[in-house]
Every structure is written in structure tokens, then in C-alpha cells.
């Protein structure tokens, strides 16, 4: 016999690995990183943490999850640049974020290509 506690735990795990669970965790991660980004001064590379939701979106069964996360993170990256307290000069911070943006988009394209191939193979 299965105990009700074990059954509840298995339902919670099933929710976390479902499409909705992955989406919720990804969105919450983006917001937490964004809040952390806006309270840390410019020059602290908190924005590197945005790779976490990109990696999380890889496990979503939705084909558009990775591009959607890339687009959302781009908006939060720009907003974080202007809402963060002063640290290093704004032109230097802009160059660092631009370099991260380019690396982030390249990583997104590579992950999206791998995920696309994986989805196509699963459908065969």
C-alpha cells in the first residue's frame, strides 16, 4: 500500500517536471534574478545568472520556450541596466551587458537547435 504522504510527494514531483512546473520555475527564476540585478550596483555580474532560466527552458516540451526566455531575459537585462544602482560608469556596464547579450543569444540559438532536433527525433 502507498501512503497518502508518498502519493502527495509524487504528485508534487510530477507537477515540477511538467510543462507548467518548468514554466513556473523558469518565470520565478527570471524574476528573482531580475530583483537581485536591480539591487546590486552596476559592474557586479549578476546578469550571468540569467543562464539558469535559459537552461531550464531546455526541458520544456514547448518548441518556443527557449526563444521566449531569450526575449524576456533581453528585456530584463536592459531594464536591469537602467534600474541598478550606480557602480561602474554606465558606458562600461553597457559594454559588459552587450557582450553578455551576444553570448546569451548564441547560447540560446545552440540550445534551441539541439532542442529542435530532439523534438523532431521524439516525433519520429
DSSP file (Angstrom, degrees, kcal/mol; ACC not computed):
  #  RESIDUE AA STRUCTURE BP1 BP2  ACC     N-H-->O    O-->H-N    N-H-->O    O-->H-N    TCO  KAPPA ALPHA  PHI   PSI    X-CA   Y-CA   Z-CA
    1    1 A X              0   0    0      0, 0.0     2,-0.4     0, 0.0     0, 0.0   0.000 360.0 360.0 360.0 143.5    0.0    0.0    0.0
    2    2 A X        -     0   0    0      3,-0.0     2,-0.1     4,-0.0     0, 0.0  -0.793 360.0-127.6 -95.6 136.7    1.1    3.5   -0.7
    3    3 A X     >  -     0   0    0     -2,-0.4     4,-2.0     1,-0.1     3,-0.2  -0.495  19.3-119.1 -78.9 153.7    0.8    6.1    2.0
    4    4 A X  H  > S+     0   0    0      1,-0.2     4,-2.3     2,-0.2     5,-0.2   0.834 114.5  57.8 -60.7 -31.2   -1.1    9.3    1.3
    5    5 A X  H  > S+     0   0    0      2,-0.2     4,-2.2     1,-0.2    -1,-0.2   0.921 106.1  47.4 -65.7 -43.1    2.1   11.2    2.0
    6    6 A X  H  > S+     0   0    0      1,-0.2     4,-2.3     2,-0.2    -1,-0.2   0.897 111.4  51.9 -63.7 -40.2    4.1    9.3   -0.7
    7    7 A X  H  X S+     0   0    0     -4,-2.0     4,-1.8     2,-0.2    -2,-0.2   0.896 109.6  49.1 -63.8 -41.0    1.2    9.9   -3.1
    8    8 A X  H  X S+     0   0    0     -4,-2.3     4,-2.1     2,-0.2    -1,-0.2   0.899 110.7  50.9 -64.9 -41.4    1.3   13.7   -2.4
    9    9 A X  H  X S+     0   0    0     -4,-2.2     4,-2.3     1,-0.2    -2,-0.2   0.899 109.1  50.2 -64.5 -40.6    5.0   13.8   -2.9
   10   10 A X  H  X S+     0   0    0     -4,-2.3     4,-2.2     1,-0.2    -1,-0.2   0.853 109.6  51.6 -68.8 -32.3    4.8   12.0   -6.2
   11   11 A X  H  X S+     0   0    0     -4,-1.8     4,-2.1     2,-0.2    -1,-0.2   0.894 109.7  50.1 -67.5 -38.9    2.1   14.5   -7.4
   12   12 A X  H  X S+     0   0    0     -4,-2.1     4,-2.1     2,-0.2    -2,-0.2   0.909 112.0  46.9 -65.0 -42.3    4.4   17.4   -6.4
   13   13 A X  H  X S+     0   0    0     -4,-2.3     4,-1.9     1,-0.2    -1,-0.2   0.905 110.8  52.4 -66.5 -40.9    7.3   16.0   -8.3
   14   14 A X  H  X S+     0   0    0     -4,-2.2     4,-0.5     1,-0.2    -2,-0.2   0.884 109.5  50.0 -62.4 -37.8    5.1   15.3  -11.3
   15   15 A X  H >< S+     0   0    0     -4,-2.1     3,-0.7     1,-0.2     6,-0.6   0.906 108.5  52.6 -66.5 -40.6    4.0   18.9  -11.2
   16   16 A X  H 3< S+     0   0    0     -4,-2.1    -2,-0.2     1,-0.2    -1,-0.2   0.860 113.4  42.4 -64.7 -35.6    7.5   20.2  -11.1
   17   17 A X  H 3< S+     0   0    0     -4,-1.9    -1,-0.2    -5,-0.1    -2,-0.2   0.466  97.5  97.9 -92.0  -0.3    8.7   18.2  -14.1
   18   18 A X  S <X S-     0   0    0     -3,-0.7     4,-2.5    -4,-0.5     5,-0.2  -0.286  92.4-102.0 -77.3 171.3    5.5   19.0  -16.1
   19   19 A X  H  > S+     0   0    0      1,-0.2     4,-2.2     2,-0.2     5,-0.2   0.910 123.9  48.4 -60.8 -43.1    5.4   21.8  -18.7
   20   20 A X  H  > S+     0   0    0      2,-0.2     4,-2.6     1,-0.2    -1,-0.2   0.900 110.9  51.2 -65.1 -40.3    3.5   24.1  -16.2
   21   21 A X  H  > S+     0   0    0     -6,-0.6     4,-2.5     2,-0.2     5,-0.2   0.913 110.6  47.7 -63.7 -43.1    6.0   23.4  -13.5
   22   22 A X  H  X S+     0   0    0     -4,-2.5     4,-2.5     2,-0.2    -1,-0.2   0.911 112.8  49.7 -64.0 -41.9    9.0   24.1  -15.7
   23   23 A X  H  X S+     0   0    0     -4,-2.2     4,-2.6    -5,-0.2     5,-0.2   0.922 112.0  47.4 -63.9 -43.9    7.3   27.4  -16.9
   24   24 A X  H  X S+     0   0    0     -4,-2.6     4,-2.6     2,-0.2     5,-0.2   0.932 113.8  46.8 -63.4 -46.0    6.6   28.5  -13.3
   25   25 A X  H  X S+     0   0    0     -4,-2.5     4,-2.3     1,-0.2    -1,-0.2   0.902 113.2  49.8 -63.6 -40.8   10.1   27.7  -12.1
   26   26 A X  H  X S+     0   0    0     -4,-2.5     4,-2.3    -5,-0.2    -2,-0.2   0.930 112.5  46.2 -64.1 -46.3   11.6   29.5  -15.1
   27   27 A X  H  X S+     0   0    0     -4,-2.6     4,-2.4     1,-0.2    -2,-0.2   0.924 113.5  48.8 -63.9 -44.6    9.5   32.6  -14.6
   28   28 A X  H  X S+     0   0    0     -4,-2.6     4,-2.4    -5,-0.2    -1,-0.2   0.890 110.9  51.3 -62.4 -38.7   10.2   32.7  -10.9
   29   29 A X  H  X S+     0   0    0     -4,-2.3     4,-2.5    -5,-0.2     5,-0.2   0.916 109.4  49.9 -64.3 -43.1   13.9   32.3  -11.5
   30   30 A X  H  X S+     0   0    0     -4,-2.3     4,-2.5     1,-0.2    -2,-0.2   0.934 112.6  47.0 -61.0 -46.1   13.9   35.2  -14.0
   31   31 A X  H  X S+     0   0    0     -4,-2.4     4,-2.7     2,-0.2    -2,-0.2   0.899 112.0  49.8 -64.9 -40.4   12.1   37.5  -11.6
   32   32 A X  H  X S+     0   0    0     -4,-2.4     4,-2.3     2,-0.2    -1,-0.2   0.924 112.9  46.5 -64.3 -43.6   14.4   36.6   -8.7
   33   33 A X  H  X S+     0   0    0     -4,-2.5     4,-2.5     2,-0.2    -2,-0.2   0.906 112.3  51.5 -64.5 -40.5   17.5   37.2  -10.8
   34   34 A X  H  X S+     0   0    0     -4,-2.5     4,-2.2    -5,-0.2    -2,-0.2   0.924 110.0  48.1 -63.0 -44.8   16.0   40.5  -12.0
   35   35 A X  H  X S+     0   0    0     -4,-2.7     4,-1.0     1,-0.2    -1,-0.2   0.919 113.3  48.0 -61.4 -42.4   15.2   41.7   -8.5
   36   36 A X  H  X S+     0   0    0     -4,-2.3     4,-1.0     1,-0.2     3,-0.4   0.881 110.5  53.0 -63.6 -37.9   18.8   40.7   -7.4
   37   37 A X  H  < S+     0   0    0     -4,-2.5     3,-0.3     1,-0.2    -2,-0.2   0.871 107.0  51.6 -65.0 -38.1   20.1   42.6  -10.5
   38   38 A X  H  < S+     0   0    0     -4,-2.2    47,-0.4     1,-0.2    -1,-0.2   0.676 111.3  46.5 -77.3 -15.9   18.2   45.8   -9.6
   39   39 A X  H  < S+     0   0    0     -4,-1.0     2,-0.3    -3,-0.4    -1,-0.2   0.589  99.1  78.4-100.8 -10.9   19.5   45.9   -6.1
   40   40 A X  S  < S-     0   0    0     -4,-1.0    45,-0.3    -3,-0.3     3,-0.1  -0.742  89.3-105.2 -95.3 146.8   23.2   45.2   -6.9
   41   41 A X    >   -     0   0    0     -2,-0.3     3,-1.7    43,-0.2    45,-0.2  -0.250  44.0 -86.5 -68.0 156.6   25.4   48.0   -8.3
   42   42 A X  T 3  S+     0   0    0     43,-2.3    46,-1.1     1,-0.2    -1,-0.1  -0.327 114.3  42.9 -57.8 141.6   26.4   48.2  -11.9
   43   43 A X  T 3  S+     0   0    0      1,-0.3     2,-0.6    44,-0.2    -1,-0.2   0.107  81.0 111.0 104.3 -20.4   29.5   46.1  -12.6
   44   44 A X  S <  S-     0   0    0     -3,-1.7     2,-2.7    -7,-0.1     3,-0.5  -0.791  71.9-133.6 -84.9 119.7   28.5   43.2  -10.4
   45   45 A X    >   +     0   0    0     -2,-0.6     3,-1.3     1,-0.2     4,-0.2  -0.201  58.8 136.4 -78.0  54.9   27.9   40.4  -13.0
   46   46 A X  G >   +     0   0    0     -2,-2.7     3,-2.4     1,-0.3    -1,-0.2   0.814  60.1  74.9 -64.3 -30.5   24.6   39.2  -11.5
   47   47 A X  G >  S+     0   0    0     -3,-0.5     3,-1.6     1,-0.3    -1,-0.3   0.664  76.1  76.8 -61.2 -15.9   23.3   39.0  -15.1
   48   48 A X  G X  S+     0   0    0     -3,-1.3     3,-1.6     1,-0.3    -1,-0.3   0.782  81.1  70.5 -62.9 -24.4   25.3   35.8  -15.6
   49   49 A X  G X> S+     0   0    0     -3,-2.4     3,-1.9     1,-0.3     4,-0.5   0.658  74.8  83.2 -67.3 -14.6   22.6   34.1  -13.6
   50   50 A X  H <> S+     0   0    0     -3,-1.6     4,-1.1     1,-0.3    -1,-0.3   0.638  74.3  74.0 -65.9 -11.3   20.2   34.5  -16.5
   51   51 A X  H <> S+     0   0    0     -3,-1.6     4,-2.4     1,-0.2    -1,-0.3   0.783  84.7  68.2 -67.8 -25.4   21.8   31.4  -18.0
   52   52 A X  H <> S+     0   0    0     -3,-1.9     4,-2.4     1,-0.2    -2,-0.2   0.959 101.0  42.3 -62.1 -53.4   19.9   29.4  -15.4
   53   53 A X  H  X S+     0   0    0     -4,-0.5     4,-2.2     1,-0.2    -1,-0.2   0.840 112.0  56.7 -65.1 -27.8   16.4   30.1  -16.8
   54   54 A X  H  X S+     0   0    0     -4,-1.1     4,-0.7     2,-0.2    -1,-0.2   0.932 109.3  45.2 -64.2 -43.6   17.8   29.5  -20.3
   55   55 A X  H >< S+     0   0    0     -4,-2.4     3,-0.8     1,-0.2     4,-0.5   0.886 111.5  53.3 -66.0 -38.2   18.9   26.1  -19.2
   56   56 A X  H >< S+     0   0    0     -4,-2.4     3,-1.3     1,-0.2     4,-0.2   0.882 102.1  58.5 -63.4 -37.7   15.6   25.4  -17.5
   57   57 A X  H >< S+     0   0    0     -4,-2.2     3,-1.3     1,-0.3    -1,-0.2   0.719  89.6  74.0 -67.3 -18.7   13.7   26.2  -20.7
   58   58 A X  T << S+     0   0    0     -3,-0.8    -1,-0.3    -4,-0.7    -2,-0.2   0.841  93.5  53.4 -61.0 -32.6   15.6   23.5  -22.5
   59   59 A X  T <  S+     0   0    0     -3,-1.3     2,-0.3    -4,-0.5    -1,-0.3   0.459  83.6 107.1 -86.0  -0.2   13.5   20.9  -20.7
   60   60 A X    <   -     0   0    0     -3,-1.3     6,-0.1    -4,-0.2     5,-0.1  -0.580  68.8-140.4 -75.5 138.9   10.2   22.4  -21.7
   61   61 A X  S    S+     0   0    0     -2,-0.3     2,-0.3     4,-0.1    -1,-0.1   0.588  74.4 104.4 -74.6  -7.0    8.3   20.4  -24.3
   62   62 A X    >   -     0   0    0      1,-0.1     3,-1.0    -5,-0.1     4,-0.3  -0.584  67.6-146.0 -77.7 133.2    7.3   23.7  -26.0
   63   63 A X  T 3  S+     0   0    0     -2,-0.3     3,-0.3     1,-0.2     4,-0.3   0.828  98.1  48.5 -66.1 -33.4    9.2   24.5  -29.1
   64   64 A X  T 3> S+     0   0    0      1,-0.2     4,-2.1     2,-0.1    -1,-0.2   0.349  81.8  98.4 -91.7   5.6    9.1   28.2  -28.4
   65   65 A X  H <> S+     0   0    0     -3,-1.0     4,-2.3     1,-0.2     5,-0.2   0.917  82.9  47.5 -63.0 -45.3   10.3   28.1  -24.8
   66   66 A X  H  > S+     0   0    0     -3,-0.3     4,-2.4    -4,-0.3    -1,-0.2   0.942 114.2  45.0 -67.0 -47.8   13.9   28.9  -25.5
   67   67 A X  H  > S+     0   0    0     -4,-0.3     4,-2.4     1,-0.2    -1,-0.2   0.879 112.6  53.5 -62.7 -34.1   13.2   31.9  -27.8
   68   68 A X  H  X S+     0   0    0     -4,-2.1     4,-2.4     2,-0.2    -2,-0.2   0.918 110.0  46.5 -65.1 -42.5   10.6   33.2  -25.3
   69   69 A X  H  X S+     0   0    0     -4,-2.3     4,-2.9     2,-0.2     5,-0.2   0.902 111.2  53.0 -66.0 -40.2   13.1   33.0  -22.5
   70   70 A X  H  X S+     0   0    0     -4,-2.4     4,-2.0     1,-0.2    -2,-0.2   0.925 111.5  46.0 -59.8 -44.6   15.7   34.8  -24.6
   71   71 A X  H  X S+     0   0    0     -4,-2.4     4,-1.7     2,-0.2    -2,-0.2   0.920 114.7  46.3 -64.9 -44.4   13.3   37.6  -25.4
   72   72 A X  H  X S+     0   0    0     -4,-2.4     4,-2.3     1,-0.2     5,-0.2   0.926 112.3  50.0 -65.0 -44.5   12.1   38.0  -21.8
   73   73 A X  H  X S+     0   0    0     -4,-2.9     4,-2.6     1,-0.2    -1,-0.2   0.873 106.1  57.2 -63.9 -35.9   15.7   38.0  -20.5
   74   74 A X  H  X S+     0   0    0     -4,-2.0     4,-2.1    -5,-0.2    -1,-0.2   0.928 108.4  46.7 -59.7 -44.4   16.7   40.6  -23.0
   75   75 A X  H  X S+     0   0    0     -4,-1.7     4,-2.5     1,-0.2    -2,-0.2   0.925 114.5  46.4 -63.0 -44.3   14.1   42.9  -21.7
   76   76 A X  H  X S+     0   0    0     -4,-2.3     4,-2.5     1,-0.2    -2,-0.2   0.831 109.5  55.9 -67.7 -31.7   15.0   42.3  -18.1
   77   77 A X  H  X S+     0   0    0     -4,-2.6     4,-1.4    -5,-0.2    -1,-0.2   0.920 111.0  42.8 -65.7 -44.3   18.7   42.7  -19.0
   78   78 A X  H  X S+     0   0    0     -4,-2.1     4,-1.4     2,-0.2    -2,-0.2   0.921 115.4  49.0 -67.8 -44.3   18.1   46.2  -20.4
   79   79 A X  H  X S+     0   0    0     -4,-2.5     4,-1.9     1,-0.2    -2,-0.2   0.901 109.1  53.5 -63.1 -39.9   15.8   47.2  -17.6
   80   80 A X  H  X S+     0   0    0     -4,-2.5     4,-1.4     1,-0.2    -1,-0.2   0.832 102.6  58.9 -63.5 -31.9   18.3   46.0  -15.0
   81   81 A X  H  < S+     0   0    0     -4,-1.4    -1,-0.2     1,-0.2    -2,-0.2   0.910 113.8  36.0 -62.1 -42.3   21.0   48.2  -16.6
   82   82 A X  H  < S+     0   0    0     -4,-1.4    -2,-0.2    -3,-0.2    -1,-0.2   0.710 119.9  47.0 -87.0 -20.5   18.9   51.3  -16.0
   83   83 A X  H  < S+     0   0    0     -4,-1.9    -2,-0.2    -5,-0.2    -1,-0.2   0.566  87.4 100.8 -99.1  -9.2   17.4   50.4  -12.7
   84   84 A X  S  < S-     0   0    0     -4,-1.4   -43,-0.2    -5,-0.2   -45,-0.1  -0.448  80.8-104.7 -73.1 148.2   20.6   49.1  -10.9
   85   85 A X        -     0   0    0    -47,-0.4   -43,-2.3   -45,-0.3    -1,-0.1  -0.284  51.5 -77.5 -67.5 161.1   22.3   51.5   -8.5
   86   86 A X        +     0   0    0    -45,-0.2    -1,-0.1     1,-0.1     3,-0.1  -0.263  68.8 133.6 -61.5 142.7   25.5   53.2   -9.6
   87   87 A X        +     0   0    0      1,-0.9   -44,-0.2   -46,-0.2     2,-0.1  -0.030  69.0  10.7-146.2 -98.9   28.7   51.2   -9.6
   88   88 A X  S    S-     0   0    0    -46,-1.1    -1,-0.9     1,-0.2   -46,-0.1  -0.475 103.1 -73.2 -82.2 164.5   30.9   51.4  -12.6
   89   89 A X     >  -     0   0    0     -2,-0.1     4,-2.2     1,-0.1     3,-0.4  -0.253  43.9-116.8 -59.0 147.2   30.2   54.0  -15.3
   90   90 A X  H  > S+     0   0    0      1,-0.2     4,-2.5     2,-0.2     5,-0.2   0.847 111.6  56.3 -57.1 -40.3   27.2   53.3  -17.5
   91   91 A X  H  > S+     0   0    0      2,-0.2     4,-1.8     1,-0.2    -1,-0.2   0.908 109.8  46.3 -61.2 -38.7   29.2   53.0  -20.7
   92   92 A X  H  > S+     0   0    0     -3,-0.4     4,-2.2     2,-0.2    -2,-0.2   0.927 112.9  48.8 -67.5 -43.4   31.3   50.3  -19.2
   93   93 A X  H  X S+     0   0    0     -4,-2.2     4,-2.4     1,-0.2    -2,-0.2   0.877 109.3  54.2 -62.8 -36.3   28.3   48.4  -17.8
   94   94 A X  H  X S+     0   0    0     -4,-2.5     4,-2.3    -5,-0.2    -1,-0.2   0.895 107.5  49.7 -64.6 -40.1   26.6   48.7  -21.2
   95   95 A X  H  X S+     0   0    0     -4,-1.8     4,-2.3     2,-0.2    -2,-0.2   0.914 111.3  49.1 -64.9 -42.6   29.6   47.1  -23.0
   96   96 A X  H  X S+     0   0    0     -4,-2.2     4,-2.2     1,-0.2    -2,-0.2   0.916 113.6  46.0 -63.4 -42.6   29.6   44.2  -20.5
   97   97 A X  H  X S+     0   0    0     -4,-2.4     4,-2.8     2,-0.2    -1,-0.2   0.855 110.4  53.4 -70.6 -33.5   25.9   43.6  -20.8
   98   98 A X  H  X S+     0   0    0     -4,-2.3     4,-2.3     2,-0.2    -1,-0.2   0.919 109.5  48.6 -65.0 -42.5   26.1   43.8  -24.6
   99   99 A X  H  X S+     0   0    0     -4,-2.3     4,-2.2     2,-0.2    -2,-0.2   0.912 113.2  47.7 -63.0 -41.5   28.9   41.2  -24.6
  100  100 A X  H  X S+     0   0    0     -4,-2.2     4,-3.2     1,-0.2    -2,-0.2   0.919 109.0  54.6 -64.3 -41.8   26.7   39.0  -22.3
  101  101 A X  H  X S+     0   0    0     -4,-2.8     4,-2.7     1,-0.2     5,-0.2   0.917 109.1  47.5 -57.7 -44.8   23.7   39.6  -24.6
  102  102 A X  H  X S+     0   0    0     -4,-2.3     4,-2.2     2,-0.2    -1,-0.2   0.919 114.7  45.5 -63.9 -43.7   25.6   38.3  -27.6
  103  103 A X  H  X S+     0   0    0     -4,-2.2     4,-2.5     2,-0.2    -2,-0.2   0.891 113.2  51.4 -65.0 -38.7   26.9   35.3  -25.7
  104  104 A X  H  X S+     0   0    0     -4,-3.2     4,-2.5     2,-0.2    -2,-0.2   0.914 110.3  47.6 -65.5 -44.0   23.4   34.7  -24.3
  105  105 A X  H  X S+     0   0    0     -4,-2.7     4,-2.5     2,-0.2    -1,-0.2   0.908 112.2  50.2 -64.5 -41.5   21.8   34.8  -27.8
  106  106 A X  H  X S+     0   0    0     -4,-2.2     4,-2.3     2,-0.2    -2,-0.2   0.928 111.8  47.6 -62.5 -44.0   24.4   32.5  -29.2
  107  107 A X  H  X S+     0   0    0     -4,-2.5     4,-2.8     1,-0.2     5,-0.2   0.902 111.6  51.7 -62.7 -40.6   23.8   30.0  -26.3
  108  108 A X  H  X S+     0   0    0     -4,-2.5     4,-2.6     2,-0.2    -2,-0.2   0.900 109.2  49.2 -62.5 -41.6   20.1   30.3  -26.9
  109  109 A X  H  X S+     0   0    0     -4,-2.5     4,-2.3     2,-0.2    -2,-0.2   0.921 112.9  47.2 -64.4 -43.9   20.5   29.5  -30.6
  110  110 A X  H  X S+     0   0    0     -4,-2.3     4,-2.3     2,-0.2    -2,-0.2   0.941 114.6  46.0 -63.8 -47.2   22.6   26.5  -29.9
  111  111 A X  H  X S+     0   0    0     -4,-2.8     4,-2.9     1,-0.2     5,-0.2   0.905 112.3  51.5 -61.9 -40.6   20.2   25.2  -27.2
  112  112 A X  H  X S+     0   0    0     -4,-2.6     4,-2.6    -5,-0.2    -1,-0.2   0.889 109.2  50.1 -64.5 -39.0   17.2   25.8  -29.5
  113  113 A X  H  X S+     0   0    0     -4,-2.3     4,-2.2     2,-0.2    -1,-0.2   0.919 113.3  45.7 -64.9 -43.5   18.9   23.9  -32.3
  114  114 A X  H  X S+     0   0    0     -4,-2.3     4,-2.3     2,-0.2    -2,-0.2   0.924 115.0  47.3 -63.8 -43.9   19.6   20.9  -30.0
  115  115 A X  H  X S+     0   0    0     -4,-2.9     4,-2.7     2,-0.2    -2,-0.2   0.888 110.2  52.9 -66.6 -38.4   16.1   21.0  -28.6
  116  116 A X  H  X S+     0   0    0     -4,-2.6     4,-2.4    -5,-0.2    -1,-0.2   0.933 110.3  47.3 -61.2 -46.3   14.6   21.3  -32.1
  117  117 A X  H  X S+     0   0    0     -4,-2.2     4,-2.4     1,-0.2    -1,-0.2   0.908 112.1  50.6 -61.7 -41.1   16.5   18.2  -33.2
  118  118 A X  H  X S+     0   0    0     -4,-2.3     4,-2.1     2,-0.2    -2,-0.2   0.908 110.3  48.9 -64.5 -42.3   15.5   16.4  -30.0
  119  119 A X  H  X S+     0   0    0     -4,-2.7     4,-1.5     2,-0.2    -1,-0.2   0.908 111.4  50.1 -64.2 -41.4   11.8   17.2  -30.5
  120  120 A X  H  X S+     0   0    0     -4,-2.4     4,-0.8     1,-0.2    -2,-0.2   0.912 111.2  48.6 -63.3 -42.8   11.9   16.1  -34.2
  121  121 A X  H >< S+     0   0    0     -4,-2.4     3,-0.5     1,-0.2    -1,-0.2   0.858 108.2  54.7 -65.6 -35.1   13.5   12.8  -33.2
  122  122 A X  H 3< S+     0   0    0     -4,-2.1    -1,-0.2     1,-0.2    -2,-0.2   0.834 106.0  52.7 -67.3 -31.1   10.9   12.2  -30.5
  123  123 A X  H 3<        0   0    0     -4,-1.5    -1,-0.2     1,-0.2    -2,-0.2   0.667 360.0 360.0 -79.5 -16.0    8.1   12.6  -33.0
  124  124 A X    <<        0   0    0     -4,-0.8    -1,-0.2    -3,-0.5    -2,-0.2   0.484 360.0 360.0 -77.2 360.0    9.6   10.0  -35.4
